């Protein structure tokens, strides 16, 4: 039997045994049986079928990542849809939103369909192609959003470059509202960041390198909040990184506006001081910020201002990341370390962490009907099983990504995925990918 959403075969019967079910309704000890791609039984001492040992583990709805760079098509030397999907499954993600800044970009039906098809062929997670807001992400003319939306695309973004023209962004929001889709904005006023390599602050001044001011992000957050207010259209803010940006979103939500936001793990775990040694492994867009910004992002995640944790997984081959700081591309890996960093660094209850990784991003991505669902009879069997107490050390060589540019090499963390189940099929068992 195959599942129409992924093209993979569904297991006859699998029992996830001995774990604690944790979902929107709370937590309770129970076994979970999945069969034919759905949950068929939740109860005590279930027998029969293949068994996945979940002793000491949490059994949760599958994780959803709103922000992943799979590089294919165009830069397969850094990552492919298959290798990125494998890293996602190893990190507990059953669905990922693929960013459109590929070569060619996601501004045509042909590219979107190719990305979706390659994801189905890999059969490791549900790959959700995003669409470009503008043709070629050039910020000049709108992409064919109606055609792409009709093909199932829900998130549209020019990630990597924010839409600079306010009139064009207004028109895009009006169009998006009529189509029932969501625009996700990369918040950067590009004229303010030309030549910049890191956050503009005390560390930047000591190092004598061009700085990236926080206001470059905040001005666009402010602008698009007001455009959302004007148009009534939803807007999602990608990778918030500054204290002022978090405050702006908090106020917008208090005003009842349809805004959502995400934060990446590196923006609540690393500061700009990491660049003191000029190591490009710590170069990212938006840049690592100061401690006050880190603390503000953490507060935003704790109080609901920031809706989701999204990795901004951005693989690069070693030869590019080993270039001088001003020439090396920004970006770092994130899929396989996101859960552990969230558990280790945020100080939040597990249910809150899982909400940020699962059902909240699922709602933003428009896939809450099949991902992030409470674990109950009849629900699609997209499930993550993780040990919240397992201590491990990040080793680049052991990561599933094709690239190795993690800033966390040698870092001790806590919490690791044990099993990932996609449409009833275990694609990760005991920490090992099955395909």
N, C-alpha and C positions, 0 to 999 in steps of 0.2 A: 504493500500500500504506500502511496506517495502523498505528500502534502502539497496542495496547489500553490501555497505561498512561497515554498522554498525549493520544491522539486526534489526533496530528499525522502528516502524511505522512512516510514514511521514504524517504530518497534511495536511488537504485539502487546507486550505487557512488561512494565518496569515498576518496581516498588522502591521508593526512596524511604529507607527504613531507619528509625531511631533518632530522627532529628527534631528540631523545634521549628514549627511553621511560624513565620513572621511575615505579616502582610498588613494591609490597611486596617484590618479589624483588630489587630493586636498580635499576641503570640500564644501558642499552645503546643504541647508535645503531641505529635501525630505522625503516622506513616502516610505516604501519599502514593497512590497508584495512578500511573498514566498509561493510556492505551489508545491507539488510533489517533494520536496527536492531541488528546485532551485529558484532563484530570477526570478519572472515573470513580475514585474513592478516596476519602480522607478519614482516617480512623486509627484505632489501636490494633497492634499485632496483625497487620495485614500479611497474607501469605500468597505464594504463587508468583510466577513470572520471574524475570531477572531482578536481582537486588542491587541497589546502590546503597552502600553503608553511609549513613549521615550522622553517626554517633558523634556527639559533641559539636554538631554543626547547626547552622541556621538554614532553613529551607525557605526561600523567598521568591517572589516574582522576579523574572529575569531583568537584568539591568539594561538600560537604554542610554546610549551615548549620542548626544546631539551634535557632536563636533569631531569628526575623524577625517584625516587626510589619508586616502588610500593610494594616492599618486597615479594610479592607473585610470585612464590611458596617459601615456607620455613620459612618465618618469619611473618606469618599472624597476630601475636599478635601486631605487630607495625602498619601494614597497609595491606589492601587487594586491589586488582585491582578495586573492586567496590568502596571502601571508598576513595581511591586515585583519582579515576575518578570523584567522586562527588566533592571532593575538587577542582579538576581542573576546572570542570564546574562552580563552584561557583567563581573561580578566572577569568573566562572569556575564558578559554582555550577550544578550540574545538579539539585539537590534542596534544598528549604528547608522547615523546619518552621514553619508559620504559628502564631503565638501566638493564644490564645483571647480576649484582652481586647478584643473588638470589640463592636459594639452592633447586634444582640444578640450575646452571647458564644457560644462553641462548646460549649454544654451541651445541644444537641439534635441529632438526626440530620439535620434539615432544614438547619441552618446548616452543619454539617460537609460535607454533600453539595454545598451551594451553593459553598462555598469550593473544594472539590476540582474541581467542574465548571468554575468560572471559571478555575482554573489550567490545566485541560486545554484550554479554549478559547483561552487565551493562547498555549499551546504553546511557552513559552520555558524552562521548567524544571519539574521535578516538584514540585508544591505539596502538602505533606503536612500536612493540618490536625491540630493538637493538639486535645485535648479538655480541658474544665474538670475539675478535681477535685471542685469543689462547684458547686451550682446558682447561676448568676449570679455566680460567684466570690465569693459572700458569706460563705463559711466556715461555713455552718450545716448544710446537708444535702448528701449526696453526689450528684454528677451520675450519670446512667445510664451508667456506665462499661462495663458488659457489652454494652449495645446499641451503643455507639460502638466498642468494641473489635471486635465482630463485623463492623462496617463498615470495619475496617482501620485504626483509630486506634491508635497505639502509645505515643505520649507524651501524658501528662496533666499539666496544670499550672494553677495559678491565677495565673500570672505577672502581676506588678504588685502583687499582694498575696499574701504567704505565708499558708499555712494556719495560723492562730494557735492553734486548739484542738488540744492534743496528743492527746486521746482520738480526735477525729475523724481526725487524721492517722494514728494507729495503725490505725484501722478501714480507712482508705483504703489503707494499705500492705498490710494483710492481704487486702483485696479484690483489689488489683493483683497480688499474688503468685499468687492463684488464677486470674487471667485471663491471666497472662503478659505484662503490660504494665509500663511504667516510669513512675513519678511523678517529675516534675521540680519542685524546690522553689525558689521565690523566697525567699531567706533574709533575712527582716526581721521583727524583733519590733516591731510597729507602735507600741506604747505608748512605745518609746524613740526614735522618730523623728518624733513629732508636731511639726509646724511647722519641721522641719529643712530646710535648703536646700543644705548642703554638708557635707563631712567635718568631724567635730569634732577640731580640732587647733590648732596654732599659727596657721595662716593664718586659720582661722575666728575665733579670738580677736582677731586684729588687725583683722579686718573688722567685728567686732561683730554677727555674724549667727548665728542658731540653728544648732547643730552636730548632725551625724548620727554617733553614736558607732559605732566598729567593732564593739563588743560586740553591737549590735543584729543584725548579721549572724551573728556567731560563736555566739551562744546558740542560734540556730535550726539552724545547721550541727551543733552539738554534740547538740542534741535529736534531730535526724533521723538522725544516725549511730547513736545508741542505739536509736531505734525500728527502724532497719534491722537492727541486731543482734538485737533482740527478735523481730522478725517474719520475718527471713530474706528480706525483700523488697528488690529493688534500689531505689536512690534516686539521682537525678541532681541535682547542685547547679548551679543557674544562676549565671552571671556572678559567680564568686568574685572578691573585691576586696581582702581583707585578708590579712596575713601569717599571723595566727592561724588563719583559715579554711583556708588552704593546709596548714598544719601538722596541723590536725585531720583533713583528708582523707588526708594522707600516712599518719598513724598508723592510720586506719581501714582503708586498703588493706593496710598491713602486717599488720593483724589478720585479713585475708582477707574483709572485708565487701564486699558487692556495691554499692559506691558508685562513681560517676563524677562528673566535674566539667568545667565549661567556664570559659573566661575570654574576655572581650571585648577587642578591640584597644585601646580607649581606656583599659583598666585596666592595660595594660603600656606605654603610650606617653605618657600625660598625668597630671600631678599636680594636687592641689587648688590649687596656686599659680596655675593658669590662671584661677581665679575672682577674682583680685586686682582685676580691672577690673569686677567685677560683671556680666560678660557671660553671659546665660543660655544661650548656645550651648554652654557647658561644663557645664551642669547636667544631671545624669544620675542614674539610680537603679539600683544603688547608686552613691554619689557617687565622684568622682575622689578618690583617696587620697594618702597621703604617699609619698615616694621609697622608704622601706623596704618598703612594701606592693607598689609596682611591682616592685622587685627580687625580692620573694618570689614574685609571680605568674610572673615570668620563670623563676625556678628551678623552680617547679612545672610549667611547660610543658616545660622542658628534661629533667626527671627522670621524667616520666610521671605525676606526681601529678595534674596537670590533663590530661584526655584529649583535649580539643578546643578549638579556637578558634571561637567563635560570635560573630556580630557584634552581637547585640541591636539590629539595625537598627530605629530608632524615628523615623520621619519626622513632622515637624510643620510646618504652614503658617507663613509668616514672621510673620504678625500675632500668633501665640501665642508664638513664640520671642522676639519683641521686647518682650514684657511685662516688668515689673520682675522681678528675680531670684526674689523670694519667690512670685510669681504664675505665672511661666512654667512650662510642663510640662517634666518631665525627658525626656531622650532625644536621640539623635543618629544620623545616618546611618552605615552601616558596610559595606554590601555591596560597593561598588566600590573600597574602599580597603583591605580586609582583607588581601589577598595582599601588596600592596606594603608595608604597615606591618609585617607578619610577617617578610618578607624583610629589610626595612631595619633593624628594631629588635631582633629577638630574638637574632641572632648564632648561629642554628642551621643545621645542614646542610639543604640543600634538601629532602632526602628526609624529614627530621623535620618540616619545615614542612608538606609535602604530607600527611603522615600526620595531622597535627593538623587539617587542613582537609578531608580526604577520607575515608580508610577508617576512621579511628577514630570520627568522628561518625556515619558511615554505620552502624556497628555499634550505636551507642546508639539511633539513630533506627529501627532495625529494618528497614533497607533495604539491608543489605550484599549481598543477592542480586542487586541491580541497580545500585547506586551504590557507588563506591569499590572496584570489582572490579579485580583485576590485568588489565592489557591483554594478553589472550591470545585465541586463537581460540575463538569461542563465547561470549565475555563480552558483555554488553550494551554497546553503543557509547555510553556516557556519558563523555565525555572532555573534558579541559581542556588547552589548549595555551597556554603563557605564556613570555614572554621574561624571564628572571630579572635581566637586566642593564639593561633599558630604563629610563632615568631620565625622570621626568615630574613635573609640578607639579599638585597637586590644585586644580581649578577647579570651584566649585559649579555654575556655569552649564552645565558640560559633563557633569554627572552625569545618569543616566537616571531617577533618582527624581523623583517629582512635587514633592517638597520639596527644600529646599536647606540644611538645618541640619547641615552638616558642620563639625566643629571643626578640620578640617585644611586649610582654605582657604589657598592659597599655600605649602603645605608641599611640599618636594622629597622624593620617594620613589623607590624603585627596584623594578622588577618589575611587569609588566603583562600582562593576559590578551590574547592575540591571537585565538584561536578558541575557541568552546565548541560541543561537539557533543552533542546530546540525542537519544538513540535513533537514532543514525546520521545525524541531520539537523544540519547546521551552522546554529546559531541566532545565532552571532556569528562574523563573518568579518573578519579584519584590524581588530579593534576596533570594528566596526560591527554593531549588532543588525540582524538580517535580517527582523524582523517587529515 
